[in-house]
C-alpha cells in the first residue's frame, strides 16, 4: 500500500475514532497512539528512509500535512469534549438557592430568662443597678444578717440545703441586701436576680430550685410610699396601665413593716379563674421597709438612713405572663412548649 493510501486510511480511521470518543482521557490515548513517539504517523516518518530520495520531500510534505490536519482535528475535538465535561460538572454540582427548604431549628431564651431580662430592663430604667452574688452562701448572710438568728422559728419556713453548719444554698436573694450594704455607701439602689434553693417537695407551685430578684434602696428619707410607687411603676411597665396592685400586711424578720404584693390576674382581669384560684389576684412578691436592726448590723446608721426591699418571684411572673398553671413546665425543658413561650 502506498504511503498516500496509508495516510488517507489513517485520516479516516482517526476521524472516525475522534467522533466516537466522548472523554478527554480517551482522546489523549488516541493522540499518543497516532502522533506519539511510537505512534503510527511517527512510524511512517521513520520509514521514509526506505523511499527513493526524490520521493522523500513530497511524501514528507504529505505526512506533515496530515500531522497538522490531525493535530488541528484533535484540538478541536478536545475543546468540544472539555466544554461538554465542564458543562456536565456545572449541571451536576448546581445548587438551586431558590429551592424551598426546611428552616433551621433555632433555640430561644428560656421564659425565666426572658422575664428576668425584662425586669432588669424595667428597674434599670428606674435607676437600679444589677448586682450578682453567690448561690452557695454563708449562713451569716442568708440568715443572721437578715435578722434570722440560729434557732429562729422563721428559719423553718425557708429550710434549705446545708453544706455544713455555716454554708447553705441561699434560700432567697435577700443576703444580697447585706452584701450590698456592707460594700456600698448610700444611696444604694440595686437589684439582684438569681437562683435560690429550698428543701421543698416538687409540685405545681413549688420547686427546690427557683428564681428571685431582690431589690434594695437605702437613702435618706426613703418611705413606704417610695416602695409603693416603685412597685406600682414596675407593675404597670410589665403588665400595662390597667393592672392594679394590692398590698397585704405580712411578716419578714428583715423588713418592718412587711407586705406581700398581689397583681390583678392577667388571665381573667380580676374576675377569678383557675390561674388565680378564683381570687382575681396573683401574689408576686414580698417587700417592706428594711428593718433598722438589719441596717445597723450591716453598718448603716438607721437614724440617718432608711430603706425598702422587695423580693420578686420570677416563676410567678413567668407563669402569670404565659398563663401556666403548673410550674414544672418551666423546668422540664420540653422544646415543644418552650418554643411557644417567647
Ligand atoms: N426574701 C423574701 C422571700 O424569699 C422576700 C422578701 C424580700 C421580702 C425582700 C421582703 C423584702 O420570701
py3Dmol code that shows the C-alpha trace and the ligand (Angstrom):
import py3Dmol

protein = """\
ATOM      1  CA  UNK A   1       0.000   0.000   0.000  1.00  0.00           C
ATOM      2  CA  UNK A   2       1.369   3.394  -0.929  1.00  0.00           C
ATOM      3  CA  UNK A   3       2.159   5.940   1.741  1.00  0.00           C
ATOM      4  CA  UNK A   4      -0.606   8.130   0.316  1.00  0.00           C
ATOM      5  CA  UNK A   5      -3.159   5.379   0.821  1.00  0.00           C
ATOM      6  CA  UNK A   6      -1.902   4.646   4.316  1.00  0.00           C
ATOM      7  CA  UNK A   7      -2.175   8.329   5.167  1.00  0.00           C
ATOM      8  CA  UNK A   8      -5.694   8.539   3.799  1.00  0.00           C
ATOM      9  CA  UNK A   9      -6.753   5.478   5.755  1.00  0.00           C
ATOM     10  CA  UNK A  10      -5.145   6.798   8.893  1.00  0.00           C
ATOM     11  CA  UNK A  11      -7.018  10.094   8.485  1.00  0.00           C
ATOM     12  CA  UNK A  12     -10.319   8.338   8.007  1.00  0.00           C
ATOM     13  CA  UNK A  13      -9.728   5.967  10.891  1.00  0.00           C
ATOM     14  CA  UNK A  14      -8.655   8.724  13.305  1.00  0.00           C
ATOM     15  CA  UNK A  15     -11.562  10.902  12.184  1.00  0.00           C
ATOM     16  CA  UNK A  16     -13.979   8.113  12.981  1.00  0.00           C
ATOM     17  CA  UNK A  17     -12.391   7.324  16.330  1.00  0.00           C
ATOM     18  CA  UNK A  18     -12.453  11.020  17.241  1.00  0.00           C
ATOM     19  CA  UNK A  19     -16.164  11.197  16.550  1.00  0.00           C
ATOM     20  CA  UNK A  20     -16.812   8.123  18.676  1.00  0.00           C
ATOM     21  CA  UNK A  21     -14.788   9.456  21.592  1.00  0.00           C
ATOM     22  CA  UNK A  22     -16.503  11.135  24.492  1.00  0.00           C
ATOM     23  CA  UNK A  23     -13.868  11.706  27.151  1.00  0.00           C
ATOM     24  CA  UNK A  24     -10.676  13.688  27.242  1.00  0.00           C
ATOM     25  CA  UNK A  25      -8.755  10.653  28.579  1.00  0.00           C
ATOM     26  CA  UNK A  26      -9.596   8.589  25.503  1.00  0.00           C
ATOM     27  CA  UNK A  27      -8.529  11.446  23.270  1.00  0.00           C
ATOM     28  CA  UNK A  28      -5.168  11.637  24.939  1.00  0.00           C
ATOM     29  CA  UNK A  29      -4.673   7.893  24.369  1.00  0.00           C
ATOM     30  CA  UNK A  30      -5.520   8.336  20.698  1.00  0.00           C
ATOM     31  CA  UNK A  31      -3.071  11.221  20.376  1.00  0.00           C
ATOM     32  CA  UNK A  32      -0.281   9.045  21.796  1.00  0.00           C
ATOM     33  CA  UNK A  33      -1.262   6.150  19.557  1.00  0.00           C
ATOM     34  CA  UNK A  34      -1.090   8.253  16.382  1.00  0.00           C
ATOM     35  CA  UNK A  35       1.226  11.216  16.981  1.00  0.00           C
ATOM     36  CA  UNK A  36       3.355   9.939  19.899  1.00  0.00           C
ATOM     37  CA  UNK A  37       6.985   8.866  19.664  1.00  0.00           C
ATOM     38  CA  UNK A  38       5.934   5.324  18.865  1.00  0.00           C
ATOM     39  CA  UNK A  39       2.811   6.429  17.087  1.00  0.00           C
ATOM     40  CA  UNK A  40       1.566   5.347  13.687  1.00  0.00           C
ATOM     41  CA  UNK A  41       2.340   8.631  11.932  1.00  0.00           C
ATOM     42  CA  UNK A  42       5.751   8.786  13.512  1.00  0.00           C
ATOM     43  CA  UNK A  43       6.392   5.288  12.212  1.00  0.00           C
ATOM     44  CA  UNK A  44       5.606   6.488   8.700  1.00  0.00           C
ATOM     45  CA  UNK A  45       8.103   9.300   9.055  1.00  0.00           C
ATOM     46  CA  UNK A  46      10.719   6.890  10.262  1.00  0.00           C
ATOM     47  CA  UNK A  47      10.035   4.651   7.277  1.00  0.00           C
ATOM     48  CA  UNK A  48      10.891   7.414   4.811  1.00  0.00           C
ATOM     49  CA  UNK A  49      14.478   6.148   4.679  1.00  0.00           C
ATOM     50  CA  UNK A  50      13.317   3.322   2.523  1.00  0.00           C
ATOM     51  CA  UNK A  51      11.895   5.631  -0.136  1.00  0.00           C
ATOM     52  CA  UNK A  52      13.705   6.813  -3.196  1.00  0.00           C
ATOM     53  CA  UNK A  53      15.438  10.103  -2.397  1.00  0.00           C
ATOM     54  CA  UNK A  54      13.417  12.063  -4.965  1.00  0.00           C
ATOM     55  CA  UNK A  55      10.165  10.907  -3.393  1.00  0.00           C
ATOM     56  CA  UNK A  56      11.122  11.894   0.120  1.00  0.00           C
ATOM     57  CA  UNK A  57      10.295  15.642   0.007  1.00  0.00           C
ATOM     58  CA  UNK A  58       6.881  15.019  -1.483  1.00  0.00           C
ATOM     59  CA  UNK A  59       5.961  12.222   0.902  1.00  0.00           C
ATOM     60  CA  UNK A  60       7.465  14.186   3.826  1.00  0.00           C
ATOM     61  CA  UNK A  61       5.270  17.148   2.951  1.00  0.00           C
ATOM     62  CA  UNK A  62       2.199  14.920   2.753  1.00  0.00           C
ATOM     63  CA  UNK A  63       2.935  13.350   6.128  1.00  0.00           C
ATOM     64  CA  UNK A  64       3.412  16.787   7.693  1.00  0.00           C
ATOM     65  CA  UNK A  65       0.204  17.998   6.166  1.00  0.00           C
ATOM     66  CA  UNK A  66      -1.646  15.046   7.673  1.00  0.00           C
ATOM     67  CA  UNK A  67       0.087  15.620  11.013  1.00  0.00           C
ATOM     68  CA  UNK A  68      -1.115  19.218  11.019  1.00  0.00           C
ATOM     69  CA  UNK A  69      -4.589  18.199   9.997  1.00  0.00           C
ATOM     70  CA  UNK A  70      -4.779  15.549  12.724  1.00  0.00           C
ATOM     71  CA  UNK A  71      -3.369  17.882  15.347  1.00  0.00           C
ATOM     72  CA  UNK A  72      -5.921  20.515  14.427  1.00  0.00           C
ATOM     73  CA  UNK A  73      -8.786  17.988  14.462  1.00  0.00           C
ATOM     74  CA  UNK A  74      -7.721  16.607  17.816  1.00  0.00           C
ATOM     75  CA  UNK A  75      -7.515  20.088  19.337  1.00  0.00           C
ATOM     76  CA  UNK A  76     -10.960  20.931  18.069  1.00  0.00           C
ATOM     77  CA  UNK A  77     -12.316  17.719  19.480  1.00  0.00           C
ATOM     78  CA  UNK A  78     -10.504  18.263  22.772  1.00  0.00           C
ATOM     79  CA  UNK A  79     -12.063  21.708  23.107  1.00  0.00           C
ATOM     80  CA  UNK A  80     -15.509  20.309  22.414  1.00  0.00           C
ATOM     81  CA  UNK A  81     -15.061  17.432  24.875  1.00  0.00           C
ATOM     82  CA  UNK A  82     -13.699  19.703  27.607  1.00  0.00           C
ATOM     83  CA  UNK A  83     -16.570  22.128  27.136  1.00  0.00           C
ATOM     84  CA  UNK A  84     -19.039  19.257  27.452  1.00  0.00           C
ATOM     85  CA  UNK A  85     -17.273  17.953  30.538  1.00  0.00           C
ATOM     86  CA  UNK A  86     -17.328  21.399  32.135  1.00  0.00           C
ATOM     87  CA  UNK A  87     -20.978  21.785  31.364  1.00  0.00           C
ATOM     88  CA  UNK A  88     -21.749  18.354  32.861  1.00  0.00           C
ATOM     89  CA  UNK A  89     -19.827  19.263  36.027  1.00  0.00           C
ATOM     90  CA  UNK A  90     -21.734  22.519  36.365  1.00  0.00           C
ATOM     91  CA  UNK A  91     -25.025  20.734  35.881  1.00  0.00           C
ATOM     92  CA  UNK A  92     -24.227  18.037  38.423  1.00  0.00           C
ATOM     93  CA  UNK A  93     -22.971  20.492  41.076  1.00  0.00           C
ATOM     94  CA  UNK A  94     -25.641  23.084  40.608  1.00  0.00           C
ATOM     95  CA  UNK A  95     -27.247  24.487  43.781  1.00  0.00           C
ATOM     96  CA  UNK A  96     -30.666  25.988  43.444  1.00  0.00           C
ATOM     97  CA  UNK A  97     -30.611  28.748  46.027  1.00  0.00           C
ATOM     98  CA  UNK A  98     -34.269  29.463  45.422  1.00  0.00           C
ATOM     99  CA  UNK A  99     -35.348  25.930  46.275  1.00  0.00           C
ATOM    100  CA  UNK A 100     -37.655  25.857  49.317  1.00  0.00           C
ATOM    101  CA  UNK A 101     -36.026  24.285  52.365  1.00  0.00           C
ATOM    102  CA  UNK A 102     -36.764  23.419  55.977  1.00  0.00           C
ATOM    103  CA  UNK A 103     -35.940  26.372  58.220  1.00  0.00           C
ATOM    104  CA  UNK A 104     -33.133  25.555  60.639  1.00  0.00           C
ATOM    105  CA  UNK A 105     -34.386  24.927  64.155  1.00  0.00           C
ATOM    106  CA  UNK A 106     -33.351  27.905  66.268  1.00  0.00           C
ATOM    107  CA  UNK A 107     -33.432  27.971  70.022  1.00  0.00           C
ATOM    108  CA  UNK A 108     -34.850  30.773  72.116  1.00  0.00           C
ATOM    109  CA  UNK A 109     -34.166  32.199  75.532  1.00  0.00           C
ATOM    110  CA  UNK A 110     -35.908  30.374  78.392  1.00  0.00           C
ATOM    111  CA  UNK A 111     -39.076  32.112  79.694  1.00  0.00           C
ATOM    112  CA  UNK A 112     -37.406  32.688  83.071  1.00  0.00           C
ATOM    113  CA  UNK A 113     -34.504  34.398  81.297  1.00  0.00           C
ATOM    114  CA  UNK A 114     -36.917  36.483  79.246  1.00  0.00           C
ATOM    115  CA  UNK A 115     -38.774  37.597  82.364  1.00  0.00           C
ATOM    116  CA  UNK A 116     -35.501  38.300  84.162  1.00  0.00           C
ATOM    117  CA  UNK A 117     -34.244  40.416  81.260  1.00  0.00           C
ATOM    118  CA  UNK A 118     -37.494  42.316  81.160  1.00  0.00           C
ATOM    119  CA  UNK A 119     -37.382  43.079  84.885  1.00  0.00           C
ATOM    120  CA  UNK A 120     -33.747  44.161  84.652  1.00  0.00           C
ATOM    121  CA  UNK A 121     -34.739  46.448  81.816  1.00  0.00           C
ATOM    122  CA  UNK A 122     -37.615  47.886  83.814  1.00  0.00           C
ATOM    123  CA  UNK A 123     -35.631  48.519  87.019  1.00  0.00           C
ATOM    124  CA  UNK A 124     -32.598  49.829  85.139  1.00  0.00           C
ATOM    125  CA  UNK A 125     -34.961  52.454  83.772  1.00  0.00           C
ATOM    126  CA  UNK A 126     -35.846  53.380  87.358  1.00  0.00           C
ATOM    127  CA  UNK A 127     -32.158  53.849  88.226  1.00  0.00           C
ATOM    128  CA  UNK A 128     -31.366  50.450  89.768  1.00  0.00           C
ATOM    129  CA  UNK A 129     -28.028  48.740  89.208  1.00  0.00           C
ATOM    130  CA  UNK A 130     -27.660  44.958  88.787  1.00  0.00           C
ATOM    131  CA  UNK A 131     -25.565  43.215  91.445  1.00  0.00           C
ATOM    132  CA  UNK A 132     -24.979  39.471  91.490  1.00  0.00           C
ATOM    133  CA  UNK A 133     -23.774  37.198  94.258  1.00  0.00           C
ATOM    134  CA  UNK A 134     -23.138  33.585  95.246  1.00  0.00           C
ATOM    135  CA  UNK A 135     -25.734  30.825  95.270  1.00  0.00           C
ATOM    136  CA  UNK A 136     -23.630  28.941  97.801  1.00  0.00           C
ATOM    137  CA  UNK A 137     -23.891  31.418 100.648  1.00  0.00           C
ATOM    138  CA  UNK A 138     -22.767  31.804 104.224  1.00  0.00           C
ATOM    139  CA  UNK A 139     -25.438  31.228 106.850  1.00  0.00           C
ATOM    140  CA  UNK A 140     -24.270  34.586 108.183  1.00  0.00           C
ATOM    141  CA  UNK A 141     -25.578  36.491 105.147  1.00  0.00           C
ATOM    142  CA  UNK A 142     -28.534  34.267 104.296  1.00  0.00           C
ATOM    143  CA  UNK A 143     -29.958  34.196 107.809  1.00  0.00           C
ATOM    144  CA  UNK A 144     -28.081  36.023 110.572  1.00  0.00           C
ATOM    145  CA  UNK A 145     -27.729  39.415 108.917  1.00  0.00           C
ATOM    146  CA  UNK A 146     -31.329  39.077 107.723  1.00  0.00           C
ATOM    147  CA  UNK A 147     -32.344  39.004 111.389  1.00  0.00           C
ATOM    148  CA  UNK A 148     -32.952  35.260 111.371  1.00  0.00           C
ATOM    149  CA  UNK A 149     -30.605  34.107 114.143  1.00  0.00           C
ATOM    150  CA  UNK A 150     -29.932  30.419 114.665  1.00  0.00           C
ATOM    151  CA  UNK A 151     -32.998  28.683 116.117  1.00  0.00           C
ATOM    152  CA  UNK A 152     -35.307  31.467 114.899  1.00  0.00           C
ATOM    153  CA  UNK A 153     -38.635  29.760 114.091  1.00  0.00           C
ATOM    154  CA  UNK A 154     -38.963  31.631 110.759  1.00  0.00           C
ATOM    155  CA  UNK A 155     -35.947  29.669 109.524  1.00  0.00           C
ATOM    156  CA  UNK A 156     -38.174  26.632 109.233  1.00  0.00           C
ATOM    157  CA  UNK A 157     -40.240  28.309 106.532  1.00  0.00           C
ATOM    158  CA  UNK A 158     -37.064  28.547 104.444  1.00  0.00           C
ATOM    159  CA  UNK A 159     -35.448  25.248 105.249  1.00  0.00           C
ATOM    160  CA  UNK A 160     -32.612  24.693 102.872  1.00  0.00           C
ATOM    161  CA  UNK A 161     -29.722  22.534 101.795  1.00  0.00           C
ATOM    162  CA  UNK A 162     -26.836  22.824 104.218  1.00  0.00           C
ATOM    163  CA  UNK A 163     -23.280  22.229 103.014  1.00  0.00           C
ATOM    164  CA  UNK A 164     -22.158  22.396 106.639  1.00  0.00           C
ATOM    165  CA  UNK A 165     -23.202  24.398 109.711  1.00  0.00           C
ATOM    166  CA  UNK A 166     -22.112  27.673 108.145  1.00  0.00           C
ATOM    167  CA  UNK A 167     -22.659  27.214 104.427  1.00  0.00           C
ATOM    168  CA  UNK A 168     -26.045  26.922 102.738  1.00  0.00           C
ATOM    169  CA  UNK A 169     -27.579  27.156  99.313  1.00  0.00           C
ATOM    170  CA  UNK A 170     -29.204  30.561  99.593  1.00  0.00           C
ATOM    171  CA  UNK A 171     -32.937  30.365 100.340  1.00  0.00           C
ATOM    172  CA  UNK A 172     -33.639  33.800  98.919  1.00  0.00           C
ATOM    173  CA  UNK A 173     -31.787  36.647  97.223  1.00  0.00           C
ATOM    174  CA  UNK A 174     -32.060  38.728 100.407  1.00  0.00           C
ATOM    175  CA  UNK A 175     -28.458  38.011 101.549  1.00  0.00           C
ATOM    176  CA  UNK A 176     -27.549  40.333  98.681  1.00  0.00           C
ATOM    177  CA  UNK A 177     -29.079  43.157 100.720  1.00  0.00           C
ATOM    178  CA  UNK A 178     -26.410  42.582 103.352  1.00  0.00           C
ATOM    179  CA  UNK A 179     -23.664  42.188 100.773  1.00  0.00           C
ATOM    180  CA  UNK A 180     -24.704  45.470  99.149  1.00  0.00           C
ATOM    181  CA  UNK A 181     -24.950  47.434 102.389  1.00  0.00           C
ATOM    182  CA  UNK A 182     -21.594  46.119 103.623  1.00  0.00           C
ATOM    183  CA  UNK A 183     -19.756  47.059 100.427  1.00  0.00           C
ATOM    184  CA  UNK A 184     -21.510  50.243  99.310  1.00  0.00           C
ATOM    185  CA  UNK A 185     -22.429  53.561 100.794  1.00  0.00           C
ATOM    186  CA  UNK A 186     -25.929  55.055 100.495  1.00  0.00           C
ATOM    187  CA  UNK A 187     -27.566  55.991  98.248  1.00  0.00           C
ATOM    188  CA  UNK A 188     -27.897  52.306  97.301  1.00  0.00           C
ATOM    189  CA  UNK A 189     -30.247  51.256  94.523  1.00  0.00           C
ATOM    190  CA  UNK A 190     -29.690  47.672  93.392  1.00  0.00           C
ATOM    191  CA  UNK A 191     -31.464  44.637  92.003  1.00  0.00           C
ATOM    192  CA  UNK A 192     -30.087  41.099  92.378  1.00  0.00           C
ATOM    193  CA  UNK A 193     -31.565  38.438  90.122  1.00  0.00           C
ATOM    194  CA  UNK A 194     -30.661  34.806  90.630  1.00  0.00           C
ATOM    195  CA  UNK A 195     -31.323  31.230  91.583  1.00  0.00           C
ATOM    196  CA  UNK A 196     -32.414  30.260  95.076  1.00  0.00           C
ATOM    197  CA  UNK A 197     -32.960  26.914  96.837  1.00  0.00           C
ATOM    198  CA  UNK A 198     -35.354  25.466  99.366  1.00  0.00           C
ATOM    199  CA  UNK A 199     -35.933  21.970 100.612  1.00  0.00           C
ATOM    200  CA  UNK A 200     -39.433  21.880  99.119  1.00  0.00           C
ATOM    201  CA  UNK A 201     -41.245  18.973  97.518  1.00  0.00           C
ATOM    202  CA  UNK A 202     -41.874  19.414  93.803  1.00  0.00           C
ATOM    203  CA  UNK A 203     -45.487  20.225  92.928  1.00  0.00           C
ATOM    204  CA  UNK A 204     -47.396  22.581  90.639  1.00  0.00           C
ATOM    205  CA  UNK A 205     -46.273  25.656  92.568  1.00  0.00           C
ATOM    206  CA  UNK A 206     -43.058  24.524  94.299  1.00  0.00           C
ATOM    207  CA  UNK A 207     -39.602  23.577  93.181  1.00  0.00           C
ATOM    208  CA  UNK A 208     -36.421  23.113  95.219  1.00  0.00           C
ATOM    209  CA  UNK A 209     -34.699  25.479  92.769  1.00  0.00           C
ATOM    210  CA  UNK A 210     -36.362  28.684  91.659  1.00  0.00           C
ATOM    211  CA  UNK A 211     -35.570  32.301  90.864  1.00  0.00           C
ATOM    212  CA  UNK A 212     -35.968  35.594  92.603  1.00  0.00           C
ATOM    213  CA  UNK A 213     -34.999  39.171  92.065  1.00  0.00           C
ATOM    214  CA  UNK A 214     -34.134  41.192  95.109  1.00  0.00           C
ATOM    215  CA  UNK A 215     -34.440  44.964  95.141  1.00  0.00           C
ATOM    216  CA  UNK A 216     -32.919  47.293  97.703  1.00  0.00           C
ATOM    217  CA  UNK A 217     -32.980  51.048  98.112  1.00  0.00           C
ATOM    218  CA  UNK A 218     -31.194  52.767 101.010  1.00  0.00           C
ATOM    219  CA  UNK A 219     -31.043  56.525 101.222  1.00  0.00           C
ATOM    220  CA  UNK A 220     -32.123  59.431 103.399  1.00  0.00           C
ATOM    221  CA  UNK A 221     -35.889  59.821 103.760  1.00  0.00           C
ATOM    222  CA  UNK A 222     -36.909  56.656 101.949  1.00  0.00           C
ATOM    223  CA  UNK A 223     -40.522  55.914 102.850  1.00  0.00           C
ATOM    224  CA  UNK A 224     -43.188  53.294 102.311  1.00  0.00           C
ATOM    225  CA  UNK A 225     -44.725  55.464  99.596  1.00  0.00           C
ATOM    226  CA  UNK A 226     -41.441  55.251  97.632  1.00  0.00           C
ATOM    227  CA  UNK A 227     -41.766  51.478  97.858  1.00  0.00           C
ATOM    228  CA  UNK A 228     -45.369  51.592  96.678  1.00  0.00           C
ATOM    229  CA  UNK A 229     -44.583  53.993  93.844  1.00  0.00           C
ATOM    230  CA  UNK A 230     -41.643  51.870  92.667  1.00  0.00           C
ATOM    231  CA  UNK A 231     -43.634  48.637  92.667  1.00  0.00           C
ATOM    232  CA  UNK A 232     -46.592  50.350  91.024  1.00  0.00           C
ATOM    233  CA  UNK A 233     -44.322  51.616  88.236  1.00  0.00           C
ATOM    234  CA  UNK A 234     -42.865  48.136  87.798  1.00  0.00           C
ATOM    235  CA  UNK A 235     -46.318  46.508  87.612  1.00  0.00           C
ATOM    236  CA  UNK A 236     -47.582  48.988  85.048  1.00  0.00           C
ATOM    237  CA  UNK A 237     -44.442  48.741  82.931  1.00  0.00           C
ATOM    238  CA  UNK A 238     -44.712  44.961  82.903  1.00  0.00           C
ATOM    239  CA  UNK A 239     -48.468  44.471  82.507  1.00  0.00           C
ATOM    240  CA  UNK A 240     -49.849  47.764  81.254  1.00  0.00           C
ATOM    241  CA  UNK A 241     -51.621  50.723  82.829  1.00  0.00           C
ATOM    242  CA  UNK A 242     -54.778  48.873  83.876  1.00  0.00           C
ATOM    243  CA  UNK A 243     -53.068  46.435  86.256  1.00  0.00           C
ATOM    244  CA  UNK A 244     -53.777  47.028  89.966  1.00  0.00           C
ATOM    245  CA  UNK A 245     -51.543  46.259  92.924  1.00  0.00           C
ATOM    246  CA  UNK A 246     -52.687  45.125  96.346  1.00  0.00           C
ATOM    247  CA  UNK A 247     -50.528  45.330  99.464  1.00  0.00           C
ATOM    248  CA  UNK A 248     -51.311  42.829 102.209  1.00  0.00           C
ATOM    249  CA  UNK A 249     -49.664  43.057 105.618  1.00  0.00           C
ATOM    250  CA  UNK A 250     -47.155  40.286 106.123  1.00  0.00           C
ATOM    251  CA  UNK A 251     -44.130  39.353 108.157  1.00  0.00           C
ATOM    252  CA  UNK A 252     -40.441  39.067 107.309  1.00  0.00           C
ATOM    253  CA  UNK A 253     -37.809  39.372 110.043  1.00  0.00           C
ATOM    254  CA  UNK A 254     -35.691  41.662 107.839  1.00  0.00           C
ATOM    255  CA  UNK A 255     -38.392  44.210 106.971  1.00  0.00           C
ATOM    256  CA  UNK A 256     -40.653  46.227 109.263  1.00  0.00           C
ATOM    257  CA  UNK A 257     -43.395  46.782 108.294  1.00  0.00           C
ATOM    258  CA  UNK A 258     -43.675  44.000 105.719  1.00  0.00           C
ATOM    259  CA  UNK A 259     -46.154  43.350 102.938  1.00  0.00           C
ATOM    260  CA  UNK A 260     -46.990  40.910 100.238  1.00  0.00           C
ATOM    261  CA  UNK A 261     -47.978  42.342  96.907  1.00  0.00           C
ATOM    262  CA  UNK A 262     -50.600  40.914  94.553  1.00  0.00           C
ATOM    263  CA  UNK A 263     -51.284  41.967  90.984  1.00  0.00           C
ATOM    264  CA  UNK A 264     -54.614  41.618  89.205  1.00  0.00           C
ATOM    265  CA  UNK A 265     -54.670  38.273  87.442  1.00  0.00           C
ATOM    266  CA  UNK A 266     -53.878  38.922  83.801  1.00  0.00           C
ATOM    267  CA  UNK A 267     -55.670  35.760  82.647  1.00  0.00           C
ATOM    268  CA  UNK A 268     -59.129  36.830  83.933  1.00  0.00           C
ATOM    269  CA  UNK A 269     -58.520  40.551  84.648  1.00  0.00           C
ATOM    270  CA  UNK A 270     -59.558  40.094  88.257  1.00  0.00           C
ATOM    271  CA  UNK A 271     -62.753  38.133  87.644  1.00  0.00           C
ATOM    272  CA  UNK A 272     -61.364  34.897  89.063  1.00  0.00           C
ATOM    273  CA  UNK A 273     -60.060  31.858  87.221  1.00  0.00           C
ATOM    274  CA  UNK A 274     -58.053  28.720  87.889  1.00  0.00           C
ATOM    275  CA  UNK A 275     -54.747  30.549  87.465  1.00  0.00           C
ATOM    276  CA  UNK A 276     -55.557  32.913  90.369  1.00  0.00           C
ATOM    277  CA  UNK A 277     -57.532  30.206  92.204  1.00  0.00           C
ATOM    278  CA  UNK A 278     -60.691  32.329  91.805  1.00  0.00           C
ATOM    279  CA  UNK A 279     -59.306  35.226  93.817  1.00  0.00           C
ATOM    280  CA  UNK A 280     -58.646  37.622  90.923  1.00  0.00           C
ATOM    281  CA  UNK A 281     -55.167  38.296  92.359  1.00  0.00           C
ATOM    282  CA  UNK A 282     -51.751  36.720  91.875  1.00  0.00           C
ATOM    283  CA  UNK A 283     -49.101  37.078  94.555  1.00  0.00           C
ATOM    284  CA  UNK A 284     -45.763  38.099  93.024  1.00  0.00           C
ATOM    285  CA  UNK A 285     -43.517  39.482  95.732  1.00  0.00           C
ATOM    286  CA  UNK A 286     -42.700  40.167  99.337  1.00  0.00           C
ATOM    287  CA  UNK A 287     -41.455  43.550 100.457  1.00  0.00           C
ATOM    288  CA  UNK A 288     -41.141  46.043 103.277  1.00  0.00           C
ATOM    289  CA  UNK A 289     -39.084  48.759 104.901  1.00  0.00           C
ATOM    290  CA  UNK A 290     -35.624  47.490 105.769  1.00  0.00           C
ATOM    291  CA  UNK A 291     -35.634  46.615 109.469  1.00  0.00           C
ATOM    292  CA  UNK A 292     -33.442  49.202 111.282  1.00  0.00           C
ATOM    293  CA  UNK A 293     -31.812  46.291 113.063  1.00  0.00           C
ATOM    294  CA  UNK A 294     -30.659  44.940 109.687  1.00  0.00           C
ATOM    295  CA  UNK A 295     -29.353  48.386 108.676  1.00  0.00           C
ATOM    296  CA  UNK A 296     -27.320  48.582 111.867  1.00  0.00           C
ATOM    297  CA  UNK A 297     -25.979  45.004 111.536  1.00  0.00           C
ATOM    298  CA  UNK A 298     -24.817  45.967 108.051  1.00  0.00           C
ATOM    299  CA  UNK A 299     -23.061  49.113 109.237  1.00  0.00           C
ATOM    300  CA  UNK A 300     -25.629  51.696 108.203  1.00  0.00           C
ATOM    301  CA  UNK A 301     -26.792  54.447 110.546  1.00  0.00           C
ATOM    302  CA  UNK A 302     -30.513  53.758 110.934  1.00  0.00           C
ATOM    303  CA  UNK A 303     -31.158  57.259 112.312  1.00  0.00           C
ATOM    304  CA  UNK A 304     -29.828  58.882 109.173  1.00  0.00           C
ATOM    305  CA  UNK A 305     -30.899  56.331 106.592  1.00  0.00           C
ATOM    306  CA  UNK A 306     -33.918  54.219 105.815  1.00  0.00           C
ATOM    307  CA  UNK A 307     -34.626  51.791 103.033  1.00  0.00           C
ATOM    308  CA  UNK A 308     -37.026  49.437 101.362  1.00  0.00           C
ATOM    309  CA  UNK A 309     -36.533  45.990  99.921  1.00  0.00           C
ATOM    310  CA  UNK A 310     -38.517  43.583  97.812  1.00  0.00           C
ATOM    311  CA  UNK A 311     -38.107  40.054  96.518  1.00  0.00           C
ATOM    312  CA  UNK A 312     -39.914  39.138  93.303  1.00  0.00           C
ATOM    313  CA  UNK A 313     -40.654  35.505  92.430  1.00  0.00           C
ATOM    314  CA  UNK A 314     -39.675  35.151  88.778  1.00  0.00           C
ATOM    315  CA  UNK A 315     -41.561  31.870  88.276  1.00  0.00           C
ATOM    316  CA  UNK A 316     -44.751  33.581  89.447  1.00  0.00           C
ATOM    317  CA  UNK A 317     -44.235  36.365  86.928  1.00  0.00           C
ATOM    318  CA  UNK A 318     -43.459  33.893  84.135  1.00  0.00           C
ATOM    319  CA  UNK A 319     -46.478  31.714  84.950  1.00  0.00           C
ATOM    320  CA  UNK A 320     -48.698  34.770  85.027  1.00  0.00           C
ATOM    321  CA  UNK A 321     -47.261  36.043  81.788  1.00  0.00           C
ATOM    322  CA  UNK A 322     -47.622  32.765  79.886  1.00  0.00           C
ATOM    323  CA  UNK A 323     -50.792  31.533  81.591  1.00  0.00           C
ATOM    324  CA  UNK A 324     -49.138  28.432  83.038  1.00  0.00           C
ATOM    325  CA  UNK A 325     -50.842  26.618  85.899  1.00  0.00           C
ATOM    326  CA  UNK A 326     -48.000  24.181  86.562  1.00  0.00           C
ATOM    327  CA  UNK A 327     -44.552  25.468  87.422  1.00  0.00           C
ATOM    328  CA  UNK A 328     -42.938  22.160  86.449  1.00  0.00           C
ATOM    329  CA  UNK A 329     -43.477  23.024  82.790  1.00  0.00           C
ATOM    330  CA  UNK A 330     -40.738  25.632  83.203  1.00  0.00           C
ATOM    331  CA  UNK A 331     -38.157  23.035  84.193  1.00  0.00           C
ATOM    332  CA  UNK A 332     -38.979  20.068  82.004  1.00  0.00           C
ATOM    333  CA  UNK A 333     -37.154  21.574  79.047  1.00  0.00           C
ATOM    334  CA  UNK A 334     -39.733  20.354  76.529  1.00  0.00           C
ATOM    335  CA  UNK A 335     -38.779  22.207  73.358  1.00  0.00           C
ATOM    336  CA  UNK A 336     -42.339  21.937  72.002  1.00  0.00           C
ATOM    337  CA  UNK A 337     -43.583  24.040  74.903  1.00  0.00           C
ATOM    338  CA  UNK A 338     -40.594  26.357  75.303  1.00  0.00           C
ATOM    339  CA  UNK A 339     -40.688  27.217  71.602  1.00  0.00           C
ATOM    340  CA  UNK A 340     -44.102  28.764  72.138  1.00  0.00           C
ATOM    341  CA  UNK A 341     -43.065  30.928  75.084  1.00  0.00           C
ATOM    342  CA  UNK A 342     -41.071  33.718  73.547  1.00  0.00           C
TER     343      UNK A 342
END
"""
ligand_1 = """\
12
LIG
N -36.801 37.112 100.887
C -38.228 37.043 100.943
C -38.655 35.668 100.453
O -37.960 34.959 99.923
C -38.870 38.098 100.084
C -38.584 39.480 100.542
C -37.539 40.192 100.047
C -39.401 40.079 101.490
C -37.276 41.473 100.449
C -39.165 41.348 101.907
C -38.110 42.052 101.392
O -39.734 35.230 100.613
"""
view = py3Dmol.view(width=600, height=400)
view.addModel(protein, "pdb")
view.setStyle({"model": 0}, {"cartoon": {"style": "trace"}})
view.addModel(ligand_1, "xyz")
view.setStyle({"model": 1}, {"stick": {}})
view.zoomTo()
view.show()
